[in-house]
Amino acid sequence: MPDASENFKINLNQNLWGLVVGLGALGTAEHYRLCKLGWFGLFISGLMSLSLVATTISYTINYCRARVH
């Protein structure tokens, strides 16, 4: 019987891994009422979200330039 995990090939870049960690920290902090972890999770989530947006915009601009020329 084939393993179900063979069907899922998930490759995340550094921005997405950081966002997953930040959101996990936020969820954990909310559940256990940990203030310092909540601030850390908020900071990491915000930083990784900005990084993800900047990277996506950069890749999109480069893609559009390559398609025009």
Contacts in CASP RR format, 6 or more apart in sequence:
PFRMAT RR
TARGET T0000
AUTHOR 0000-0000-0000
METHOD contacts of the structure
MODEL  1
MPDASENFKINLNQNLWGLVVGLGALGTAEHYRLCKLGWFGLFISGLMSL
SLVATTISYTINYCRARVH
12 20 0 8 1.000
13 55 0 8 1.000
15 48 0 8 1.000
15 51 0 8 1.000
15 52 0 8 1.000
15 55 0 8 1.000
16 48 0 8 1.000
16 52 0 8 1.000
18 44 0 8 1.000
18 48 0 8 1.000
19 44 0 8 1.000
19 45 0 8 1.000
19 48 0 8 1.000
19 49 0 8 1.000
19 52 0 8 1.000
21 44 0 8 1.000
22 40 0 8 1.000
22 41 0 8 1.000
22 44 0 8 1.000
22 45 0 8 1.000
22 48 0 8 1.000
23 41 0 8 1.000
23 45 0 8 1.000
24 41 0 8 1.000
25 37 0 8 1.000
25 38 0 8 1.000
25 40 0 8 1.000
25 41 0 8 1.000
25 44 0 8 1.000
25 45 0 8 1.000
26 38 0 8 1.000
26 41 0 8 1.000
26 42 0 8 1.000
26 45 0 8 1.000
28 34 0 8 1.000
28 37 0 8 1.000
29 35 0 8 1.000
29 37 0 8 1.000
29 38 0 8 1.000
29 40 0 8 1.000
29 41 0 8 1.000
30 38 0 8 1.000
END
